[in-house]
Amino acid sequence: MAEALLKFKNNDIDVRSAGIFAGYGQPLSEGTEHVLSEIGLSFNHSSTSVNKDLLKWADLVLTMTDKHKQTLALQYPEEQTKFYTLKEYVLIDEQQWQQLKNLYASFEEKRIFHLSNMEEDLTEGEIEKRLRKELSNEIEVIQQLEAKIPSLNITDPYGKSVQVYRETRDELNEHIDLLLKKLSNNID
């Protein structure tokens, strides 16, 4: 659906969609076909799976959910700098992300340091309790920053009602407009 909407709004962008769990050669779902036709779009599409060649071709890989992004990062770590959720890419500025990434890295370094200096006979619960105490300031700062970030997931309508497909279409439409604006600003 995202590919159809993006191509409709700007046919000059070379975009290809693929699924992490998609079979090869499947047509659009009935729900997708229906809600696209409601806005006058028809789209000839057959599914394909994500693969290494497609990821190498892409300058940017936008996923619909953070779980999809994480799955790709685990399967293709060499390409992970290209991976964003659509909402992440259009809603969060680079400064916010850099600040959060730095906090995550600092937190992980401190966590590893504390783990390496703990007694070996502690239970998992005791380790967790100590880590929470030692890292409470970092956890609080991270939680405050994360609270300012909206949900980064687009609803997956597959197998749901036509109304959910409509809501997903409209959500995609809104964020694709933001994507086009951001891409336009990056070119200027």
N, C-alpha and C positions, 0 to 999 in steps of 0.2 A: 504494500500500500504506500509506504514512504517513497519508494522509487517512482511509482506512478505519479504521485503528487509533486515530487520534485521535478520530474521531467516535464510535467504539465506547466509548472511555473517558470521553468528555465531549461529549455531544451539544449542550451549550449554547454551545460555541465555533463560531463561523462560520468554517469553513476551506474553502479551495478549492485544489485542486492543478492544476498546469499544468506542461508540460514546455518546455524550451528548444527541443528538436528534435522535439517531439511533433506528430504529425499530428492532424487534427481528427476527433473522433467514433470513435476506435478503442476497442474494449472492453479490459478488463483483460487482461493477458497470462495465458496458461494457468497459468504458474508462480505468479503472484500469486494467481489465483483458487484454485488448489490449496492453497497454504499458508495462505490465509485460511480456507478451509473446514476445514482441520485443527483450527483453534481455534474453530470454530463461527460464523465470520463469512461472510456473503455481502454483496457490495457491488456495487451497480449504478453503473457508472462509464463515462464515455466521455471520451477524452482531449481536451485543448485545449492550445493553445500560450500561452505567456506573452505578454501584450500590455500596452500602456500603461494601459488602463482598469483591468485587473486589479491592476496594481501600484499605481495611485492608490488603489484601494479598500482595499488591504491596509495594516494597521498594522505588520505584521511579515512578512518574506519569509524563509522558512527553506529553504535548498537542501540537497541531499544531499552535494554535494562543493564543495571550494574552487574548482574549475574552473567549476562552474555559477555560483557567486557572482561570480567574476571576469568571466565572460561577461555576466551581467546588469549588472554595474557599468559595463562598457564600452558596452553597448547603451542603458542607462537611467541615466546618471550622476546625473540629478536625483533619483533614488529610492534611491541607494546607501546612505543611512543606515539603510534598512530591511533590508538584506541581511546575513544571517548563515548559516553552515552550522548545521544542527541541533545538531551536537556543540559547535560554537563557542559557541552561545547558551547551552547548558545546562551546559557543563563549565568554561568560563573566566569568572572573575569580571571585572567591569568595571575594577577597578584594574589587573589584569594586562594587559588589553587596552589601557588608556590608556597604561600604561608602554611597551608594545611599539609602539603607534602613535607615541608621542613619539620613541622611538628611531629608528623608520623615517624619520620626518620630519627629524630631526636628521641622520641618515646621508645622506639625499638632499640636504639643503642643503650639507653638507660635500663630498659627491661632486661636485655642480655647481660649487662654489667651486674645488675642485682641478682639475676638467676645464677650467674657464675660465682657469686660470693655468698650464696646461701648454704646452710648446712644440708648435707645430702639426705638426712633422715626425716626431712619434712614431708608431710602429706601434701597432696595436690591442693587441698583446701587451705592449708597453712601457707603454702607458696602463694596462692591467689590472694589471700588476705594481706600478706606482707607486701606483695607487689602493688596492690591497691593503695596501701598506706604510703609506700615509698614514692609512688608515681601519682599521687592524688592531685597535685598541682597541674601536672601535664594533662591528666585525664580531664580535669575541669576546663582547661583552656581549649582542648580539642572538642569537647562536647559543646562549648559555647560557640565555637566556629561552625561546627557541623549543624547546630540548630538554626543557623542563618541560611543554610543551604536547603533549597526545596528538594522534594523527592526527584530523583534523577531517572525514574523509570516511566516508560510509556506502557500503558496497559496492553497486554497481549489478548486480543479478542478471540483467538482461535477456539472454536467450539462453544462460544457464548452467543448470546442473543444478538439480533440485528442492532438493537439499541447500543450495545457495548461496541459493536463495530463502528457505529456512527460516532460515538464518543471518542473512540481511538482515532478515527479519521479526522475529527475536528481538532483533537489534541496535536496530531501530527501536522495538520495544516498550519496551526498557530506556530509551532516550533520550526517548521520548514521556512516560514516567512522570516523568522528571526535568523535562521541559518543563512538564508540568501542575503539578508542585510549585513550579517557579519562577514560573509565571504566578499561581498561588494566593498565593504570598508577595508578589508585586508588588501584588496587589489588597488584601491585608490592611493 
